[in-house]
Amino acid sequence: MRLALALEAAGRRGVVVNADSAQVYADLAILSARPTQDEMQGIEHRLFGAWDGAETCSAAEWAERARATIADIHAQDGIPILVGGTGLYIRTLLDGIAPVPPVDPEIRAAVRALPVADAHAALSREDPDRAALLAPTDGTRIARALEVIRSSGRSLAAWQAERSGGIADTVTLQPAILLPDRAALYARCDHRFADMFDRGAIAEVEALLARKLDSAQPVMRAIGVPEIAALLHGEIARDTALACGAQATRNYAKRQFTWLRHQPPADWPRATSDSYDPKALFERLFHH
């Protein structure tokens, strides 16, 4: 927001574009900490709450919409400000998507029914290179790699080598990775989740449960939803729901930290709590 307002003060139009996989869902205004109208301060925001909870917003679908959104902003002489910590979304937008064909439903069902240990053992036989890259407990990625090679006859890595549709070579990027003090960030995670309870998160999950959506939908697995659903079903107490939700938030923040430290290109500036200088950052973003 500070960057968008600074651009506005300089006579330019900045538009904030969401790259957070929870904030895309209309049903998760509170639990995703989606910015309110007051917080937007008159700055245009796009792709926030743009998907209904009954839909799955995949990285490919988000990237397709983001490409069109960014092109539209450029056509109107605006500056897109991409914000959010969903690394897969950002990587898909910039680097493109692998043309992996649809997985045979019967193969998918069989793979997803396997215990994680069995799936990892099978992947070690059928795609040892991919298995070596994954933690033995990473059930989602193990299943994805196994179902792809069984359904298509090619490894996920082979498909990913054929990525297409990325925009990294067609736009001017001015990236900035913010890495705040981890202890302070975790404290903010705890405070934020408790604040969400007070601002209507329970009612938000009640409304979501009333829709009777498939429990496998991403919106139903978003941080805070399973914990509050368990509270509403009488399975856990309020204090336990708060503690579990806060812990899940911290775990996610830790994964984001790891991704942002190691996955983006090495020449993308990393601003830590000690090195963060908003004025210097804005100067770089404005004048490159």
N, C-alpha and C positions, 0 to 999 in steps of 0.2 A: 504494500500500500504506500509506503514512504517513497518508493521509486516512482510509482504511478503518479502520486501527487507532485513529486519533484518535476516529472515530465510535463505535467499539466501547467505548473508554474512557469516552465520554460517555453510554453506555447506549443507543446506536442501532446498527442493523444495516446495515452497508454491504456491498454485493455488487458485485464488480468484473465488468464486462461487456466482453468483447473487441470492439474495432473495428479490428482489424488483419487485413488480407487474407491474410497468410501464417500467422498464428497460429490461424486457423480450421481448418487442416488437421491431422488426426491424425498424418500422416506426417512432419511438420516440427517436431518438438519442439525439436531442437537448432538447426537453421538459422534458425528463426523466433524463437529466444530465448524460447520459451514458458516462462512461470514454472514452476518445479518445485514439488513439494509443500512442500518446506522454505521456498521463497521466498513461498509463499502464506500462510504463518504462521497457518493455521487460518481464513483469510478465504475465504468462498465465492467461486469464480470461475465464470463462465458463458461459453459460446460459445468456449472455448479447445479446439482439437482436436475440434470438433463435426462437421466434415465429413470424409468419407473422400477420399483423394487422387483417386479415380476420379470424384468429383463435381466440378462447377464451382460454386463459391459466388459467384454474381453479387451485385452490390450490392442488387438487388431481393430476392433470396432471403435475404441476410443481414438486410436491413432488416425483412422480414416476421418472421423469427425474433427479431430484437432487439425489435421492438414487443411481441411476446407475452411475451418475457422481462422486459422493463421493467414491463409491466402486472402480471405475476405477482409481481415483487418489491414493487411498490407495494401489491398486495393483501395481502401479508404484512407490511406496515408497514416495509418496508426502503427503503434509499436506493440506487438504481443509480448506480454510478460508471463511466461510459463512458470507456474508455481505448483509445488507438491512433491511429495517424497516417494511416489510409486515408481521405482526404478524401471520396472518392466515396461510401463507405459512410455516413459521417456526414451528408453533404448529402442523400443519398437518404432516410435515416431521418427527418431533420428536415423536409425540404422536400417529400418525396414522390417518386413515380416517374412519368415520362412514359409514357402508354399507347401506346408504339410497338408496332404489330402485328408479328408474326413476319416476318422477311425471307424472301423466296422463295429457297430453297436454290440454284437455278441462278444467280440474280442475285448472291447472296453469293459463290459460287465464281468467277464471272466477275470481280467487283470485286477479290476477294482475289488473283487471278492477275495483276492489272495491276502494272507497276512503279510505285513510289511517285510518281515524277514525272508519269506518265501519269494516275494516279488524281487527283492534285492538279489537273492541268490540266482534267480532266473535271469535277471538283467546282467549279472556278472558273467553268465554263460553266453548270452545272446548279444550283448553290447558292453564288453568289459571296459572299454574306454570311458563310456558314460557312467557306468557303475562306480568307477574309481573316483569320479569327480563328486559323487553324491554321498551324503551321510547315510549310513544304513537305516536311519530312522526317518528319513525324509520321504514319507510315503507318497505325497502328491507328485513330486518330481520323478521318483522311481516309477510310479505307475504310468506317468505320461511317457517317459522314455520307452518303457516296455511295450505299451500299447501301440506306439508309433512303429517300432521296428517289427512287431508281429503283424500289424495291419498293412504296412506299406512295403515291408521287406528292406527298408533302408533305415539307417540310424538317424536319430534326431540331429546329430552333428552334421550329417550329410545334407539334410534338408536345410539346416540353418546356414550352411555355406552358400546357399542360393538366395539369400535375403534380397528383397526388392521393395521399392516404395518409400525408402527413407528420404528425409528432406535435409540431412546434415550438409550435403554438398550444394544445396540450392538456397540456403539462408545464411545470414551472418549471425553467428552465435556469440553472445557475451555471457558465458555461464558464471555463476557464483554459488559455491557450495558452503553453506553455513553449518559449522560444527560447534555448537555451544558446549559449555562445560557440562560433562555428563551428569554429575551429581545434581547440579542445578536443574538440568532437563528432567531428570527422574522426579525431582520434587514437584516440578510443574505438572508432570504427568499425573501424579497423585492428586494434586489440587484440582486439576482440570476435570478428572473423572468424578470426584466428589461434587464439584460444582454442577456437573451435568445432571446429577441426581436431583439437585435442587431446582434446576431450570426446566424440568419436564422430560427427562430421558425415560422415566418409567412409563409415562403416558405414551411416549413415542413408540416404545416396544409393544405396549398393549395394542396400539393401532396396527402395528406390523403383524402381530400374532393373529389379530382379527381377520386379516386377509388370507390366512391359511395357505401361505406360500410354501413351496417345497423347501424343506430344511436345508437342502444342498445349495440353494440360491446364495450367491455372494452376500446379498444384503442381510440374510439370516445368520451369516457367519461373521459379520463385521464385529469388531471389538466392542464389547458392551452388550450386544444383543443376546448371546447365549447366557451371559451372566444374569442379566435382568430377566430373561425368560425363565431361568431356573428359580429366581426369586418369586416371580409371579405365579409359578406353578407350585410354590410352597416347598421346593426342594432344598433351598438354602435360605439363610437369614440375610437381612439387609447388610449387616456388617461384612458377611462373607462375600456377598455380591460386590460390594465396594472394593474389598481387598483383591478379589480375583480380577475384577475389571481393571483396577489400577496396575496389577502385575502384568496383565496382558498388554496394557498400553506401554509399560516399560520394556517388555520383551520386544514389542514391535519397534520401539525407538532404538533399541540396541541393534536390531537387524538393519534398520535404516542407516545407522552409524557405520556399520560394517560395510554395507553396500556403497555408501557415499565415499568412504575412505579408499576403496579398492577398485570399484567397477568403472566409474567415469574416467575419461582420459586423464593422464597424469598432468597435463598442462592446464586442466581446469583449476582455477584458484580455489583453495580451501581456506576459509576464514574461520579461525578458532576464536574462542572467547578472548584470548590475549591479543589476537591480530586483527579482530574485526574493527574496521574504521568506516562507518557509513559514508562519510564525506569522500574518502579516497575511493571507496567502491563505486559511488555514484559518478565520480569524475571519470573513472575508467569506463563505466557503462555508457556515459554520455558522449565521450570523445573518441572512442575507438571507431 
